[in-house]
């Protein structure tokens, strides 16, 4: 899929070599049974194209980015917007948005800065299983 493909309403851009990010993607997939989210590594051509489109530095691999209906959400805002679209108890995470953004992002940034040290790093981006391949954009 590329820029000439139909509009994708919800796509999550993630650091494809980060173990924490890859586990987060797996968590989202398990809690998104209808498949409303698509995924792309920030390092992929599509991910880099989206970063350019939204004026985000192309080396900004330290944040999950949610592009939802033409708006780019970053850091804790992205995580909360993703939770907002879950069902069940996980949807309740969205309501932690009452915590001021500067504090949420401060916590997010501490985890992000140390994610490789704490959770490890892969040598290459995650390769989806054949069953999940349609949910990933390269």
C-alpha positions in Angstrom: 0.0 0.0 0.0 1.2 3.5 -0.8 0.0 7.0 -1.2 -2.2 6.1 -4.2 -4.2 3.6 -2.1 -7.6 4.3 -0.6 -7.7 6.4 2.5 -6.8 4.5 5.7 -8.7 5.9 8.6 -6.5 4.6 11.5 -2.8 3.7 11.1 -0.3 3.3 13.9 3.3 4.1 13.1 5.8 2.3 15.5 9.5 1.7 15.9 9.8 -1.5 14.0 13.0 -2.7 15.8 11.8 -1.9 19.4 10.7 -4.9 21.4 8.4 -2.8 23.5 6.8 -1.3 20.4 6.4 -4.7 18.8 4.7 -6.2 21.9 2.4 -3.1 22.0 1.4 -3.8 18.4 0.6 -7.4 19.3 -1.4 -6.2 22.3 -3.4 -3.8 20.0 -4.0 -6.6 17.5 -5.4 -8.8 20.3 -7.7 -6.1 21.5 -8.8 -4.9 18.0 -10.8 -8.0 16.7 -12.5 -6.0 14.0 -9.2 -4.8 12.5 -9.8 -1.1 12.6 -6.1 -0.3 13.0 -3.4 -0.7 10.3 0.3 -0.7 11.2 3.5 0.5 9.6 7.0 0.8 10.9 8.3 4.3 11.2 11.3 3.1 9.3 9.2 1.9 6.3 8.7 4.0 3.1 5.1 4.5 4.1 6.1 5.5 7.7 8.7 8.0 6.4 6.1 9.4 3.9 3.7 10.0 6.7 6.3 11.7 8.9 7.1 14.1 6.0 3.4 14.7 5.3 2.7 15.7 8.9 6.0 17.7 9.4 7.4 15.3 11.9 11.2 14.8 11.8 12.0 11.6 10.0 14.3 10.4 12.7 11.5 10.7 15.3 11.5 7.0 16.1 10.9 7.6 19.8 7.2 8.0 19.6 4.2 5.9 18.6 2.2 7.9 16.1 -1.5 7.4 15.4 -2.9 8.9 12.2 -6.6 8.9 12.7 -8.9 10.5 10.0 -6.2 12.8 8.8 -4.8 13.9 12.2 -1.5 12.8 13.6 -1.3 12.1 17.4 2.0 11.6 19.1 3.4 10.2 22.4 0.8 9.9 25.2 -2.0 11.4 23.1 -1.5 8.7 20.5 -1.5 5.9 23.2 -4.7 7.4 24.7 -6.4 7.8 21.3 -5.6 4.1 20.5 -7.1 3.1 23.9 -10.2 5.2 23.1 -11.0 2.9 20.2 -10.7 -0.4 22.2 -13.7 -2.2 23.7 -14.2 -3.4 27.2 -12.1 -2.3 30.2 -9.1 -1.2 28.1 -11.2 1.7 26.7 -11.1 3.1 30.2 -7.4 3.9 29.7 -8.5 6.8 27.5 -9.9 8.6 30.6 -6.4 9.0 32.0 -6.3 12.0 29.7 -7.4 14.0 32.7 -3.8 13.9 33.7 -2.0 16.9 32.2 -0.3 16.2 28.9 3.1 17.6 30.1 3.1 15.0 32.9 1.9 12.1 30.7 4.5 13.0 28.1 7.2 13.3 30.7 6.5 9.7 31.8 6.2 8.6 28.1 9.5 10.2 27.3 11.3 8.5 30.2 10.1 5.1 29.0 10.8 5.9 25.3 14.3 7.1 26.0 15.2 3.8 27.8 13.1 1.4 25.8 16.0 -0.4 24.1 17.9 -0.8 27.4 14.8 -2.0 29.3 13.1 -4.1 26.6 15.7 -4.8 23.9 16.0 -4.2 20.3 15.6 -6.4 17.2 18.1 -6.4 14.3 15.3 -5.9 11.8 11.6 -4.8 11.7 8.9 -7.2 12.7 7.6 -9.5 9.9 3.9 -10.1 10.3 2.5 -13.6 10.1 0.6 -14.4 6.9 -2.7 -14.0 8.8 -1.8 -10.5 9.9 0.0 -9.3 6.7 -3.1 -7.4 5.4 -3.0 -5.2 8.5 0.6 -4.0 7.8 1.6 -1.3 5.3 5.2 -1.2 4.0 
